Amino acid sequence: MAKKEYTMRGDFDKVLEAISREILEGSVSASLEDSGDCVLGDTRCAVRVFERYSTLGGNRLSLSVTLCGCGEQLWLCAISAGGSNAVFWKVNTWGEEAFLEELVRAVQALPVRDLEEGNTWRRTADSAEDEDAVLTMEIKIRPGPAFPGREREG
């Protein structure tokens, strides 16, 4: 599993379209498996689940993307999963991280303001003999606008 979160200011529809286009054009085997959209008052939420074949792992990977927005304030969360043939632990996460990197490239090219990277998660296993996968977390949270109705901690 690999995960990225971002906050930014921009146009919800343009961000969603740019990310979807980049992921689908990033691999010949990429497809949009399903999607969901919701509007609650001034808040919008879009969920997209993409899938592609991983040549390295010889299997398919998924990338779940959630974009929430209120006006120009946007929150983006992407989680990739799959990519290992092991039964009880992950032998490799290369495919997951590579799939997520397509989203990272798309985000870096977005016409948005105040782009901030939030939590980043990666699950790794040092070797096939290592049954205990190590979960690491890098936190890069900087002060920024809080979402309406959600108080900033600290």
Summary of the structure (lengths in Angstrom):
residues: 154
radius of gyration: 16.3
end to end distance: 28.5
largest distance: 50.9
contacts: 453
relative contact order: 0.24
helix: 19%
strand: 45%
